[in-house]
Amino acid sequence: MLKSIHADWKFRRAGVGEWLEATVPGCIHTDLLAHNIIDDPFFRDNEKSVQWIENEDWAYQGEFTIDDNILESDALEIVFKGLDTYAEISLNHHLLGMTDNMFCEWRFDVKDILKKNNYLHILFKSPITEALQSFRSYEFEYPANNDKGQYKVSSHTRKAPYQYGWDWGPRLLTSGIWKPFFIDYYNDAKISDVHFSLNRIESNKAYLHIFVSIDSVSELSARLISRIGVSEIETLPVFLKKGTNQIETVVIIDNPKFWWPHDIGDPHLYKFDFVLFVDDVIVDKKIKKYGIRTIELINEPDDAGKTFYFKINGRPVYCRGANIVPGDSFPFRVSRDKYEELVDNALAVNMNMLRAWGGGVYEDDYFYDLCDEKGIMVWQDFMFACGMYPANTQFLITLKKELNYNILRLRNHPSIVLWCGNNELLEGFHTWGWKETLGDFARKVFDDYETIFYNLIPETINALDASRPYWPSSPSADYKSALSLNSGDYHFWDIVKEDLPISVYRENVGRFMSEYGFKSYPEWKTLKSFSIEEDWNIRSKVLEAHQGWPTGADLVERNMKREYGNPKDWNAFLYLSHILQSRAIKVAIESHRAAKPFCMGTLYWQLNDCWPAASWASVDYYGRWKALHYHLKHYYSNVYPIILRSKYKVSFLITDDAAIENEYYLDIKVYHFNGEILFKYQKPFKTGNGSNNILYEKDFSSLVKKYGAPNIIIYADIKAADNLISRNSYTFIEPKDIVVYEPQMSIDVTPLPNIKNGICIRLLSENIVKDLYISSSAEGKFSDNYFDVLPGETKTLSFISNDAIEPSIDNFTFYSLFHSKLQV
């Protein structure tokens, strides 16, 4: 039984100064911030002023009491769910042990040490000083592209890589007790683990292999009762030896309900209860949920190269989603509410997959529970990114512990559909110049790579969780070859490295696009949270500190000029950076979806942020949606119209990922920007076959000749009855050259019935209003934003404020593409 322990915690620099109150879980940076010893590292460029912290040792001490009934237990362990990273732990002046891995749980037997009143002391050694020992033992440097330190030591330690600095995040190397700690106590025996493994499915029966691990303090007889819901499966008499025992059984489930991604079916989870009796007394019980499903990664030769797609329960699935990063630079601050927001944000815009990227942390169990329950597939990286790693004895020992712990912890989650060895290591070695820089040492470094990613990790997976596919490196053409558009998965970043237009996304489509992205700047509220007025320039040192990519400002600026022209002021720049980001990702997603089944997945970089910044994220650090995230509801709709053209001939392609047959109709309208309808067409169709089909084609050259390309916009809607399912629009020229008119809108703002602090906004326009952005001084959420208002259509949306707000137009600002343009 786990008991959470409350302790009175204090901290100080090791051996220096007075002890100050500390917060656990927490980290040294937030404790120093709470005592005003440092300034907020998120504000302006304060990140630079706190770099000294990583070079110091820090001590934490805690005092706590334990009840007598716990002390009398047969077995007592102290359990640290997460220690960051190099810790020396003493309980009541007895050394318990040393830790060297942020990603592991650490357990220590304290039966003979724990007392009623206890003193715990933890010395956290500098992650730089500790890693330098390994770093200096080599004649060469292991590549570590994003490590912003003087010494590139990140490859030599098992600590979250992103904390060493990234192109979207700060360098903040934490130390501390970053997860809760407990006392684990029991009498006689306990259930220590339950593992489900789907043996096979045949004749409408699922054969489920269940392994139950039981720890016993002595030899004894027991009974294990298993139930699904309220139905008992079986009662097993078991004889337990001292130590760990494994009980195996096979359960047959008739007419099983499968776990599916939410867009295909119900993510059904079975609830299992396991109850352990000794002498007719319940000594332990466990409740576990498990989803029955099969998963295959299809990586086979075809006419183009090698496929890369997933089959769930035998059905090919088109993956639509995003990469995620840790939700905070201080990961202990990622609460359950923040995980819920993350997963709900993905669901709200029709995502079915999230890639847990290898430069962060293995997320909390609650994240995977949510993905299980809500039907989100997870591509799970191991925590290696953008560098090469040593395979010396000590590194492999701690890595083996990390792999065992996290695979065992996560293997029952049906949402996890792939174990991936690393992020961009294979690509970096072959194409980023690492091999050439390493020279004679390149062979040694790649031998280490093979030891970790071709031997240790797959061998551990095969031993602990053979139910899932393994992919050694993302991206790669196959198991061992560097990236190719025709095989495997692909990361496309040429657009940020070279002066290329966003149209290049159309020419660079791989079999599975697991990374690509486009940067945008924050909206006003987020910008003001970390900067002051003198910083509001993309070349300022503060905005550059919160931007990171060496040419990130140039990327946004040159493409904005190319697509939208010069913004008239700073307001327009911030607004257009959001519209531009969405336009770029739209081009990419449409290219990927139009190429189905050649391309079977699209995961943009990135869904979320770890701090307030100018970044690739579609949702910022504070949970505020950018234009891209609002638009993803359409881009990622199960059924979506893609508009293709050759000169003035336009094709309307319906991409269909729907699981069942539905009846829809395609509604096409061509407008003059002044509001006049120039062309209308409707056509019914059915979905459910998972294919792409061109539903309609037309040559609009006569319309263009008559009215001029700057005055024309095409809208293609997918509708069911009168309900809009998804919408796409198209102009024959770049947005900078279209002729938009000052909005002629009527705006009605009223209370939203039965919703606390809810506002209903209704809009009706006489002309086309392009990319309307609505903002409020109040904090809250809009149901839609950055949308077009079409003549004759009433646009209705809601705003749910965090606080009381008057239903008045004066509380809202309305800003469109017209307002961003320099008026001639």
C-alpha positions in Angstrom: 0.0 0.0 0.0 1.4 3.4 -1.0 1.0 6.2 1.6 1.9 9.7 0.5 4.1 11.5 3.0 3.9 15.1 4.1 7.2 16.4 5.2 8.4 19.8 6.3 10.9 20.5 3.6 13.8 22.9 3.6 16.7 23.6 1.1 19.9 25.5 0.7 23.0 25.5 -1.4 25.0 22.5 -0.1 26.9 23.5 3.1 26.2 27.2 2.6 23.7 29.6 4.3 20.5 29.1 6.2 17.8 26.5 5.4 14.8 27.9 3.6 11.3 26.5 3.2 11.0 24.3 0.1 8.1 22.8 -1.9 8.0 19.2 -2.9 7.3 18.1 -5.6 9.3 21.0 -7.0 12.7 22.0 -8.1 15.5 24.3 -7.1 14.6 27.1 -9.6 11.0 27.5 -8.3 12.2 27.3 -4.7 14.7 30.1 -5.3 12.1 32.1 -7.1 9.6 31.7 -4.2 12.2 33.3 -1.9 13.0 36.1 -4.4 16.6 34.9 -4.7 16.3 34.8 -8.5 14.0 36.7 -10.9 11.4 34.9 -12.9 13.4 33.1 -15.7 10.4 33.3 -18.0 10.4 37.1 -17.9 12.3 39.0 -20.6 15.9 37.5 -20.8 16.2 36.5 -17.2 17.0 33.0 -18.3 20.6 34.2 -18.7 20.9 35.4 -15.1 20.0 32.0 -13.6 22.5 29.8 -15.4 24.8 29.7 -12.3 22.2 27.3 -10.6 23.2 24.3 -12.7 26.8 24.4 -11.5 25.9 24.2 -7.8 25.1 21.3 -5.4 21.8 21.7 -3.5 20.6 20.1 -0.3 17.1 19.3 0.7 16.0 18.0 4.2 12.6 16.9 5.3 11.1 15.8 8.6 8.1 13.6 8.8 6.3 11.2 11.1 5.0 7.7 10.5 2.1 6.0 12.3 2.8 3.0 14.5 0.6 0.7 12.4 2.7 1.4 9.3 6.0 0.8 11.2 4.7 -2.6 12.3 4.3 -3.7 8.7 6.2 -6.7 7.5 7.7 -4.8 4.6 8.6 -1.1 4.3 10.1 0.8 1.4 10.5 4.4 0.7 9.6 5.2 -3.0 10.7 8.2 -4.9 8.7 8.6 -8.1 11.2 11.0 -9.6 14.6 12.5 -8.4 16.3 15.0 -10.6 19.0 13.7 -11.2 22.2 13.0 -9.2 21.0 12.5 -5.6 22.6 11.1 -2.5 19.8 10.0 -0.1 20.1 9.5 3.6 17.3 8.6 6.0 17.9 9.1 9.7 21.6 9.5 8.9 21.8 6.1 7.1 22.9 6.3 3.4 20.1 4.7 1.3 21.8 5.1 -2.0 22.7 7.2 -5.0 20.6 8.0 -8.1 21.7 9.1 -11.6 18.5 9.0 -13.7 15.6 11.5 -13.8 13.4 9.0 -15.6 13.3 6.2 -13.0 11.4 5.4 -9.8 13.8 4.7 -6.9 12.9 2.3 -4.1 14.8 1.6 -0.9 14.2 -0.9 1.9 13.8 1.1 5.1 12.3 -1.6 7.4 15.2 -1.3 9.8 15.7 2.4 9.4 12.3 4.0 9.5 11.1 5.4 12.9 8.1 7.4 14.2 10.0 10.7 13.7 12.2 10.7 10.6 14.8 12.9 9.1 15.5 12.7 5.3 18.4 14.4 3.7 19.0 14.5 -0.1 22.1 16.1 -1.7 21.6 16.9 -5.4 24.9 17.2 -7.1 25.4 19.6 -10.1 24.2 17.8 -13.3 27.1 19.6 -15.1 29.8 18.6 -12.6 28.6 15.0 -12.6 28.3 14.6 -16.4 31.7 16.2 -17.0 33.3 13.1 -15.5 32.0 11.0 -18.4 32.4 13.9 -20.9 36.1 14.3 -20.1 36.8 10.6 -20.3 36.6 10.7 -24.1 39.0 12.1 -26.6 36.1 13.5 -28.7 32.7 15.2 -28.1 29.5 13.3 -28.7 27.3 15.5 -30.8 24.6 17.4 -28.9 23.1 20.0 -31.3 20.7 21.7 -28.9 22.9 21.7 -25.8 23.6 25.5 -25.2 26.2 24.9 -22.5 29.9 25.5 -22.7 30.4 21.8 -22.5 28.0 19.5 -24.4 27.4 17.1 -21.5 23.7 16.4 -22.1 24.5 13.2 -24.0 26.3 11.8 -20.9 23.3 12.0 -18.5 19.8 10.6 -18.3 18.1 13.9 -17.8 15.4 15.7 -19.9 17.3 16.8 -23.0 15.1 19.9 -23.6 16.3 21.4 -20.3 19.7 22.0 -21.9 18.2 24.4 -24.3 16.3 24.0 -27.6 15.3 26.2 -30.5 11.8 26.7 -28.8 12.8 26.5 -25.2 15.2 27.9 -22.5 18.1 26.3 -20.9 17.0 25.6 -17.3 18.8 22.7 -15.7 16.7 21.8 -12.7 17.5 19.7 -9.6 15.1 18.5 -7.0 12.4 16.1 -6.0 10.2 16.5 -9.1 7.7 13.8 -8.4 5.9 12.6 -5.1 7.4 10.2 -2.7 5.7 7.5 -0.7 6.1 4.8 1.9 5.2 1.4 0.4 4.1 -0.9 3.2 2.4 -4.3 3.4 1.9 -7.4 5.4 2.3 -11.0 4.1 2.2 -10.1 0.4 1.2 -7.5 -2.2 0.3 -7.4 -5.9 3.3 -5.6 -7.4 2.4 -5.7 -11.1 -0.3 -6.8 -13.6 0.5 -7.3 -17.3 -2.0 -8.0 -20.0 -0.9 -9.5 -23.3 -3.3 -10.3 -26.1 -2.5 -13.8 -27.2 -4.8 -14.1 -30.2 -8.3 -13.3 -31.5 -10.2 -16.0 -33.3 -13.9 -17.1 -33.7 -15.1 -14.0 -31.9 -13.0 -14.8 -28.9 -10.1 -12.8 -27.4 -7.5 -14.9 -25.6 -5.9 -12.7 -23.0 -2.8 -13.7 -21.2 -2.6 -12.1 -17.8 0.6 -12.1 -15.7 0.2 -11.1 -12.0 3.4 -10.4 -10.0 3.1 -10.9 -6.3 5.8 -10.0 -3.7 5.7 -12.1 -0.6 7.7 -11.6 2.7 7.7 -15.4 3.3 6.5 -18.7 2.0 2.7 -18.8 2.3 -0.5 -20.0 0.7 -2.9 -17.4 -0.9 -5.8 -17.0 -3.2 -6.0 -14.7 -6.1 -9.5 -13.7 -7.4 -9.9 -12.0 -10.8 -13.0 -10.2 -12.0 -14.1 -8.3 -15.1 -16.6 -5.8 -14.0 -18.9 -7.7 -11.6 -18.2 -11.1 -13.2 -15.6 -13.3 -11.6 -13.2 -14.9 -14.0 -11.5 -17.4 -11.7 -10.1 -18.1 -8.3 -6.5 -19.3 -8.2 -4.9 -21.0 -5.2 -1.3 -19.9 -5.2 1.7 -20.9 -3.2 4.1 -18.0 -2.7 7.8 -18.2 -2.2 9.7 -15.4 -0.5 10.4 -12.6 -3.0 8.6 -12.0 -6.3 6.2 -14.6 -7.8 4.5 -14.5 -11.2 1.1 -16.0 -11.6 0.0 -16.6 -15.2 -3.5 -17.2 -16.5 -5.4 -17.1 -19.8 -8.8 -15.4 -19.9 -11.2 -15.9 -22.8 -13.5 -13.0 -23.6 -16.4 -13.8 -25.9 -17.4 -11.3 -28.5 -14.8 -8.8 -27.4 -15.3 -5.1 -27.6 -12.3 -3.6 -29.2 -10.3 -0.4 -28.3 -10.4 1.9 -31.3 -9.1 5.4 -32.0 -12.0 7.8 -31.3 -12.6 8.7 -34.9 -13.1 5.1 -35.9 -14.9 3.6 -33.0 -15.3 3.3 -29.3 -12.1 3.2 -27.2 -13.5 0.5 -25.0 -11.7 -0.4 -21.8 -12.3 -3.5 -19.7 -12.1 -3.0 -16.0 -10.3 -5.8 -14.1 -10.2 -6.4 -10.4 -7.6 -8.5 -8.7 -8.0 -9.4 -5.0 -5.3 -11.2 -3.0 -6.3 -13.2 0.1 -4.1 -14.8 2.8 -6.0 -16.8 5.4 -9.3 -15.5 4.0 -8.2 -11.9 4.7 -7.8 -9.4 1.9 -4.1 -8.3 1.9 -4.1 -6.4 -1.4 -6.2 -5.5 -4.4 -5.6 -3.8 -7.7 -7.9 -2.3 -10.3 -6.6 -2.2 -13.9 -8.1 -1.1 -17.2 -7.2 -2.6 -20.5 -8.2 -2.2 -24.0 -8.2 -5.1 -26.4 -6.7 -4.2 -29.8 -4.1 -5.4 -32.2 -1.5 -3.0 -33.6 0.7 -3.5 -36.6 3.3 -1.1 -38.2 3.2 -2.0 -41.9 6.7 -1.3 -43.3 6.8 -3.3 -46.5 8.3 -2.8 -50.0 6.0 -1.4 -52.7 6.4 0.2 -56.1 7.5 3.5 -54.6 9.8 2.3 -51.8 8.6 1.1 -48.3 5.2 1.8 -46.7 4.8 3.2 -43.2 1.4 3.0 -41.7 -0.5 1.6 -38.8 -3.2 -1.0 -38.7 -5.5 -1.1 -35.6 -7.5 -4.3 -35.3 -6.6 -5.0 -38.9 -7.8 -1.7 -40.3 -5.4 0.8 -41.9 -5.6 4.2 -40.0 -4.7 7.6 -41.4 -2.9 9.4 -38.5 -3.7 13.1 -37.9 -2.0 14.8 -35.0 0.9 16.6 -33.5 4.1 16.3 -31.6 4.0 17.2 -27.9 6.7 18.6 -25.7 6.7 18.8 -21.9 4.1 21.3 -20.8 6.5 23.3 -18.6 10.3 23.9 -18.3 9.7 22.8 -14.7 7.9 19.5 -15.4 6.5 19.0 -11.9 4.2 21.9 -12.7 2.3 19.9 -15.3 -0.9 19.2 -13.4 -3.7 16.8 -14.1 -5.7 19.8 -15.3 -3.0 20.7 -17.8 -2.9 17.1 -19.1 -6.7 17.2 -19.5 -6.4 20.4 -21.4 -3.7 19.0 -23.7 -5.7 15.9 -24.6 -8.9 17.8 -24.9 -7.2 20.3 -27.2 -6.2 17.4 -29.4 -9.7 15.9 -29.4 -11.3 19.2 -30.2 -9.6 19.5 -33.5 -10.0 15.9 -34.7 -6.5 14.6 -33.9 -6.2 10.8 -33.4 -2.4 10.6 -32.6 0.1 12.4 -30.4 3.8 11.8 -30.7 5.5 12.0 -27.2 8.8 13.4 -28.5 12.2 12.1 -27.3 13.7 15.3 -26.1 11.3 15.7 -23.1 10.2 13.3 -20.3 8.2 10.2 -20.2 4.8 11.7 -19.3 2.8 11.0 -16.2 0.5 7.9 -16.1 -2.5 10.2 -16.2 -1.6 11.4 -19.7 -1.7 7.9 -21.0 -4.9 7.1 -19.0 -6.6 10.0 -20.7 -5.4 8.9 -24.2 -6.7 5.4 -23.4 -10.1 6.7 -22.3 -10.5 9.2 -25.2 -9.1 7.2 -28.0 -5.9 9.0 -28.9 -3.0 6.9 -30.2 0.4 7.7 -28.8 3.7 7.4 -30.7 6.1 7.0 -27.8 9.8 8.0 -28.2 12.4 7.0 -25.7 14.2 10.0 -24.3 17.0 10.6 -26.8 17.1 13.6 -29.2 19.4 15.4 -31.6 22.7 14.0 -30.3 24.7 10.8 -30.0 25.1 8.9 -26.7 27.9 6.8 -25.2 27.4 3.1 -24.5 29.8 2.8 -21.6 29.1 0.4 -18.8 27.6 2.9 -16.3 25.4 4.5 -19.0 24.0 1.2 -20.1 23.3 0.1 -16.5 21.2 3.2 -15.7 19.6 3.1 -19.2 18.6 -0.5 -18.6 16.9 0.5 -15.3 15.1 3.4 -17.1 13.9 1.1 -19.9 12.7 -1.6 -17.5 10.8 0.9 -15.4 9.1 2.8 -18.1 8.2 -0.1 -20.4 6.7 -2.0 -17.4 4.9 1.2 -16.3 3.4 1.9 -19.7 2.9 -1.4 -21.5 -0.7 -1.9 -20.5 -1.9 1.3 -22.3 -3.7 0.5 -25.5 -3.2 4.1 -26.7 0.6 3.5 -27.1 1.0 2.1 -30.6 4.7 2.5 -31.2 8.0 2.5 -29.3 10.5 4.7 -31.1 14.1 4.7 -30.1 15.1 8.3 -30.6 14.5 11.6 -32.3 16.8 12.5 -35.3 19.9 10.6 -34.2 20.2 8.5 -37.4 19.4 11.5 -39.6 21.9 13.7 -37.7 24.7 11.2 -37.9 24.3 10.8 -41.7 23.2 14.3 -42.9 24.1 16.9 -40.3 27.9 16.6 -40.6 28.4 14.7 -37.3 30.2 11.8 -39.1 32.6 14.1 -40.8 33.3 16.1 -37.6 34.0 13.0 -35.6 36.4 11.7 -38.2 38.3 8.6 -36.9 35.9 8.4 -34.0 32.7 8.1 -36.1 32.9 4.3 -36.1 33.1 4.2 -32.3 30.1 6.6 -31.9 28.0 4.6 -34.3 28.9 1.4 -32.6 27.5 3.0 -29.4 24.4 3.9 -31.3 23.9 0.3 -32.5 24.5 -1.0 -29.0 21.7 1.1 -27.6 19.1 1.3 -30.5 19.7 -2.0 -32.3 20.5 -4.2 -29.3 19.6 -3.0 -25.8 16.3 -1.2 -26.5 14.7 -3.8 -28.8 15.9 -6.7 -26.7 14.3 -5.1 -23.6 11.1 -4.5 -25.5 11.0 -8.0 -26.7 11.4 -9.3 -23.2 8.9 -7.0 -21.6 6.4 -5.9 -24.2 6.5 -7.8 -27.5 3.0 -6.6 -28.4 4.1 -3.3 -29.9 6.2 -2.5 -33.0 9.6 -0.8 -32.5 11.1 1.9 -34.8 14.7 2.7 -33.9 14.9 6.3 -35.1 12.6 9.0 -36.4 13.0 9.8 -39.2 14.4 6.9 -41.1 13.7 5.1 -44.3 13.7 1.7 -42.7 15.3 0.0 -39.7 18.8 1.3 -40.4 18.7 3.7 -43.4 18.6 7.5 -43.2 15.6 9.4 -44.3 13.8 9.1 -47.6 10.5 10.5 -48.9 9.7 7.1 -50.4 10.2 5.0 -47.4 9.6 5.1 -43.6 8.8 8.3 -41.8 10.1 11.8 -42.6 10.8 15.1 -41.0 10.7 18.1 -43.3 12.5 21.2 -42.1 14.1 22.5 -45.3 11.8 25.5 -45.3 13.3 26.8 -42.0 16.8 26.2 -43.2 16.6 27.8 -46.6 14.8 30.7 -48.3 11.9 28.5 -49.6 8.3 29.4 -50.1 5.6 27.5 -48.2 4.5 25.9 -51.5 7.5 23.5 -51.1 5.4 21.5 -48.7 3.6 20.2 -51.7 6.7 18.8 -53.3 8.0 17.1 -50.1 5.6 14.5 -49.1 6.8 11.3 -47.5 5.1 8.0 -46.5 4.5 9.3 -42.9 5.2 12.9 -42.1 6.1 12.7 -38.4 7.6 16.3 -38.1 7.3 19.6 -40.0 6.3 23.0 -38.7 6.1 26.7 -39.0 6.8 29.4 -36.4 4.5 32.2 -35.2 4.7 34.9 -32.6 2.6 35.1 -29.4 -0.7 36.9 -29.1 -0.8 40.1 -27.0 -1.7 38.6 -23.6 1.1 36.1 -23.8 3.6 38.6 -25.2 2.9 41.0 -22.3 3.4 38.2 -19.8 7.1 38.0 -20.5 8.1 41.4 -22.1 7.7 45.1 -21.9 7.0 47.6 -24.7 10.6 48.3 -25.6 10.9 44.6 -26.4 8.2 44.6 -29.0 10.4 44.1 -32.0 11.3 40.8 -33.6 15.0 41.8 -33.5 15.0 42.7 -29.8 17.1 40.6 -27.5 14.1 39.6 -25.5 12.0 38.3 -28.3 15.1 36.6 -29.8 15.6 34.9 -26.4 12.0 33.7 -26.5 12.3 32.6 -30.1 15.4 30.5 -30.2 15.8 29.3 -33.8 18.8 31.2 -35.3 16.9 32.4 -38.3 13.4 32.1 -36.9 12.6 35.8 -37.2 13.8 35.8 -40.8 11.6 32.8 -41.6 8.5 34.5 -40.4 9.3 37.9 -41.9 10.3 36.8 -45.4 7.3 34.4 -45.8 5.0 37.1 -44.4 6.1 39.5 -47.0 5.9 36.8 -49.7 2.3 35.8 -48.7 0.7 38.8 -47.0 2.9 41.8 -47.8 4.2 44.2 -45.2 2.1 44.4 -42.0 1.0 48.0 -41.3 2.1 47.9 -37.6 3.0 45.6 -34.7 -0.6 44.5 -34.1 -0.8 43.4 -37.8 2.5 41.6 -37.5 1.4 39.5 -34.5 -2.0 38.7 -36.2 -0.4 37.9 -39.6 2.1 35.6 -38.0 -0.8 33.4 -36.7 -2.6 33.5 -40.1 0.7 32.7 -41.9 1.5 29.8 -39.6 -1.9 28.3 -40.3 -1.6 28.8 -44.0 1.8 27.1 -44.1 0.6 24.1 -42.1 -2.6 23.9 -44.2 -0.5 23.6 -47.4 1.5 20.8 -45.7 -1.5 18.9 -44.3 -3.5 19.1 -47.5 -0.5 17.8 -49.5 -0.1 14.9 -47.0 -3.8 14.0 -47.0 -4.2 14.3 -50.8 -1.3 11.8 -51.2 -3.2 9.0 -49.3 -2.5 6.1 -49.4 1.2 6.9 -50.3 1.3 9.1 -47.2 -0.6 7.7 -44.2 0.2 10.2 -41.4 0.7 13.8 -40.7 2.0 15.0 -37.3 3.0 18.7 -37.2 5.5 20.3 -34.9 4.2 21.2 -32.2 1.0 21.2 -30.2 2.1 22.9 -27.0 4.9 25.0 -25.4 7.0 24.6 -22.2 7.2 28.4 -21.7 5.7 31.6 -23.2 7.5 32.1 -26.5 7.5 32.7 -30.3 7.4 29.0 -31.3 6.0 26.3 -33.6 3.1 25.6 -31.2 -0.5 25.8 -32.1 -1.5 26.3 -28.5 0.7 28.5 -26.4 2.0 28.0 -22.8 -1.1 29.5 -21.3 -3.4 27.3 -23.3 -4.4 30.1 -25.7 -5.3 28.8 -29.2 -3.6 30.3 -32.2 -5.2 30.6 -35.6 -3.7 27.2 -36.6 -5.5 25.3 -33.8 -8.9 26.8 -34.6 -8.4 25.9 -38.3 -7.2 22.4 -37.5 -10.9 21.5 -36.8 -11.3 21.7 -40.6 -7.8 20.5 -41.8 -8.2 17.4 -39.6 -11.8 16.7 -40.1 -12.6 13.1 -41.0 -14.1 14.3 -44.3 -12.4 17.4 -45.8 -12.5 19.1 -49.2 -9.0 19.7 -50.7 -9.0 22.3 -53.5 -6.4 21.6 -56.2 -5.8 23.6 -59.4 -3.9 23.7 -62.7 -4.0 27.2 -63.9 -7.7 28.0 -63.6 -9.0 24.5 -63.7 -10.0 23.6 -60.1 -10.5 20.0 -58.7 -12.4 19.4 -55.5 -10.9 16.3 -53.9 -12.7 14.7 -50.9 -10.3 13.1 -48.5 -12.3 10.5 -46.4 -11.0 8.9 -43.2 -14.5 8.1 -42.0 -15.1 4.7 -40.5 -18.7 4.3 -41.5 -20.8 5.3 -44.4 -22.4 8.7 -44.1 -24.3 11.0 -46.5 -22.9 14.5 -47.1 -23.0 17.0 -49.8 -20.3 19.3 -51.3 -21.4 22.9 -51.4 -19.3 25.1 -53.7 -19.7 28.9 -53.9 -17.5 31.4 -55.7 -17.8 35.0 -54.3 -16.7 38.4 -55.3 -15.1 39.9 -52.1 -17.8 42.6 -52.2 -20.3 39.8 -51.3 -21.8 38.9 -54.7 -22.2 35.2 -55.4 -20.6 34.4 -58.8 -21.1 30.6 -59.0 -22.9 27.9 -57.0 -22.8 24.1 -57.2 -23.9 21.2 -54.9 -23.3 17.5 -55.1 -24.3 14.7 -52.7 -21.8 11.9 -51.9 -21.3 9.1 -49.4 -18.2 8.5 -47.2 -16.9 5.5 -45.4 -14.5 3.9 -47.8 -11.4 5.6 -46.5 -10.3 6.8 -50.0 -9.6 10.1 -51.8 -11.9 11.0 -54.7 -12.2 14.0 -56.9 -15.9 14.9 -56.7 -16.0 17.8 -59.1 -13.9 19.8 -61.5 -14.4 23.1 -63.2 -12.5 25.6 -65.3 -13.0 29.1 -63.8 -10.9 31.0 -66.4 -14.0 32.9 -67.6 -14.8 34.1 -64.1 -11.2 35.1 -63.5 -11.1 37.0 -66.8 -14.4 38.8 -66.1 -13.9 39.8 -62.5 -10.1 39.6 -62.0 -8.2 37.1 -59.7 -7.8 39.6 -56.9 -11.6 39.8 -56.4 -12.5 36.1 -56.3 -12.6 33.6 -53.6 -13.8 29.9 -53.7 -15.5 28.2 -50.7 -16.0 24.4 -50.6 -18.1 23.2 -47.7 -18.8 19.6 -46.6 -22.3 19.6 -45.0 -24.6 17.0 -43.5 -28.1 18.4 -43.8 -27.5 22.1 -42.8 -24.6 21.3 -40.5 -21.2 22.4 -41.6 -18.7 19.6 -41.2 -15.6 21.2 -42.7 -14.8 24.2 -44.9 -12.0 25.1 -47.3 -11.3 28.3 -49.2 -9.1 29.2 -52.1 -7.9 32.3 -53.9 -6.1 32.3 -57.3 -3.4 34.6 -55.9 -1.5 35.2 -52.7 -3.4 37.0 -49.9 -1.3 40.1 -50.2 -2.8 40.7 -53.7 -6.5 40.0 -53.0 -8.9 43.0 -52.6 -10.6 42.8 -49.2 -13.2 45.3 -48.2 -13.8 47.0 -44.9 -16.2 44.6 -43.1 -19.9 45.6 -43.2 -21.0 43.6 -40.3 -23.8 43.7 -37.8 -22.7 42.3 -34.4 -25.0 41.0 -31.7 -23.7 40.2 -28.2 -26.0 38.5 -25.7 -25.8 36.3 -22.6 -25.4 32.6 -23.3 -28.4 30.9 -21.7 -27.6 28.6 -18.7 -23.8 29.1 -19.0 -22.0 31.0 -16.3 -20.1 33.9 -17.7 -21.1 32.8 -21.2 -21.5 35.2 -24.1 -23.1 34.5 -27.5 -21.8 36.5 -30.4 -23.8 36.6 -33.7 -22.3 38.1 -36.8 -23.9 39.0 -40.2 -22.0 40.5 -43.0 -22.8 42.1 -46.4 -19.3 41.3 -47.8 -16.6 38.7 -47.3 -14.8 39.2 -43.9 -11.5 37.3 -44.2 -9.8 35.8 -41.1 -11.8 37.6 -38.5 -10.0 37.5 -35.1 -12.0 38.3 -32.0 -10.3 39.2 -28.7 -11.4 40.2 -25.3 -9.7 41.8 -22.4 -11.2 39.1 -20.3 -9.6 35.7 -20.1 -11.6 32.9 -21.6 -12.2 30.6 -24.6 -13.9 31.2 -27.9 -15.7 28.4 -29.6 -14.2 29.6 -32.9 -11.9 32.3 -34.1 -9.9 33.5 -37.1 -12.8 32.5 -39.4 -14.3 34.0 -42.5 -17.8 35.5 -42.4 -19.7 34.9 -45.6 -22.5 37.2 -46.8 -26.0 36.0 -45.9 -24.7 33.5 -43.3 -25.2 34.2 -39.6 -22.0 33.2 -37.8 -22.7 32.3 -34.2 -20.0 31.6 -31.6 -19.6 31.5 -27.9 -17.1 33.0 -25.4 -16.8 31.5 -22.0 -15.1 33.9 -19.7 -13.1 32.9 -16.6 -14.7 35.8 -14.7 -18.0 37.7 -14.8 -18.3 39.8 -18.0 -20.9 42.1 -19.4 -22.6 41.0 -22.6 -21.4 44.1 -24.5 -19.7 44.7 -27.8 -17.4 47.0 -26.0 -15.7 44.0 -24.3 -14.6 42.6 -27.6 -12.2 43.7 -30.4 -12.8 42.6 -34.0 -9.8 42.5 -36.4 -9.7 41.0 -39.9 -7.3 40.8 -42.8 -8.6 44.2 -44.0 -7.3 45.8 -40.8 -3.8 44.3 -41.2 -3.2 45.7 -44.7 -1.6 49.0 -45.5 -4.5 50.9 -47.1 -3.5 52.7 -50.3 
